[in-house]
Amino acid sequence: MNLCVIPARGGSKRIPKKNIKNFCGKPIILWSIEEAIKSKCFEKIIVSTDDEEIANLVKSHGVDVPFVRPKELSDDYTETIPVIAHAIKQHTKIHQSPTNVCCIYAAAPFIRAIDLQICLEKLENSTAEFTFPATSYAYPIQRSFRIRNNLRAEMFQPEYSNSRSQDLEEAYHDAGQFYWGKVDTWLESNSIIDKNACPLLLPRYRVQDIDTLEDWQNAEVMFNAISGNKLKI
């Protein structure tokens, strides 16, 4: 069976109540839930949370919250893999062990059912242990720089300071939407993005990591543009 786990803790500091904050007409977590259901990839969809308000919201939309996530897995430093591994173990205590598990982030309004389907197919028909959406950087990372304490710029890789953009290797980053993985890989891995992970490339206009209020505002503008709504800028 295929299991979907949506991690949604309640302690977001930079964006209070981030995972249930209204995003373009509905609590943001519902965009993830609705696309997961629409994909028809899953026999079971559960939410892993430590927050009663989040639990009550998703339950009212037919999604199971079979356990309360422990405090040690709900702080600002907890990584994704331990949270999903915990959910797998809790689920397996009552139900059969899943074959494939997908972690879908709660704040991922650009997620699409078709991408979930494509990445599941990639996982099942290849030797990949994880599959996930990604996109390219808009600017060559080789020419990025830091700002020092004296407010002066310093390139990370000064050897590329005079290189033409078209001569530099293109770089990519995780879209921050979801990860498909085989169950044993979730339970045994220390990292998702490595040589055994297979990305699905998305256009940049469909990718926005939401960590700050500015990110949130950018995401709403992008989402409204894609949806054909009148922009509210």
Rosetta blueprint (number, residue, H / E / L):
1 M L
2 N E
3 L E
4 C E
5 V E
6 I E
7 P E
8 A L
9 R L
10 G L
11 G L
12 S L
13 K L
14 R L
15 I L
16 P L
17 K L
18 K H
19 N H
20 I H
21 K L
22 N E
23 F E
24 C L
25 G L
26 K E
27 P E
28 I H
29 I H
30 L H
31 W H
32 S H
33 I H
34 E H
35 E H
36 A H
37 I H
38 K H
39 S H
40 K L
41 C L
42 F L
43 E L
44 K E
45 I E
46 I E
47 V E
48 S E
49 T E
50 D L
51 D L
52 E H
53 E H
54 I H
55 A H
56 N H
57 L H
58 V H
59 K H
60 S L
61 H L
62 G L
63 V L
64 D E
65 V L
66 P L
67 F L
68 V E
69 R L
70 P L
71 K H
72 E H
73 L H
74 S L
75 D L
76 D L
77 Y L
78 T L
79 E L
80 T H
81 I H
82 P H
83 V H
84 I H
85 A H
86 H H
87 A H
88 I H
89 K H
90 Q H
91 H H
92 T H
93 K H
94 I H
95 H L
96 Q L
97 S L
98 P L
99 T L
100 N E
101 V E
102 C E
103 C E
104 I E
105 Y L
106 A L
107 A L
108 A L
109 P L
110 F L
111 I L
112 R L
113 A H
114 I H
115 D H
116 L H
117 Q H
118 I H
119 C H
120 L H
121 E H
122 K H
123 L H
124 E H
125 N L
126 S L
127 T L
128 A L
129 E L
130 F E
131 T E
132 F E
133 P E
134 A E
135 T E
136 S E
137 Y L
138 A L
139 Y L
140 P L
141 I H
142 Q H
143 R H
144 S L
145 F E
146 R E
147 I E
148 R L
149 N L
150 N L
151 L L
152 R L
153 A E
154 E E
155 M E
156 F L
157 Q L
158 P H
159 E H
160 Y H
161 S L
162 N L
163 S L
164 R L
165 S H
166 Q H
167 D H
168 L L
169 E L
170 E L
171 A L
172 Y E
173 H E
174 D E
175 A L
176 G L
177 Q L
178 F E
179 Y E
180 W E
181 G E
182 K E
183 V H
184 D H
185 T H
186 W H
187 L H
188 E H
189 S L
190 N L
191 S L
192 I L
193 I L
194 D L
195 K L
196 N L
197 A E
198 C E
199 P E
200 L E
201 L E
202 L L
203 P L
204 R H
205 Y H
206 R H
207 V L
208 Q L
209 D L
210 I L
211 D L
212 T L
213 L H
214 E H
215 D H
216 W H
217 Q H
218 N H
219 A H
220 E H
221 V H
222 M H
223 F H
224 N H
225 A H
226 I H
227 S H
228 G L
229 N L
230 K L
231 L L
232 K L
233 I L
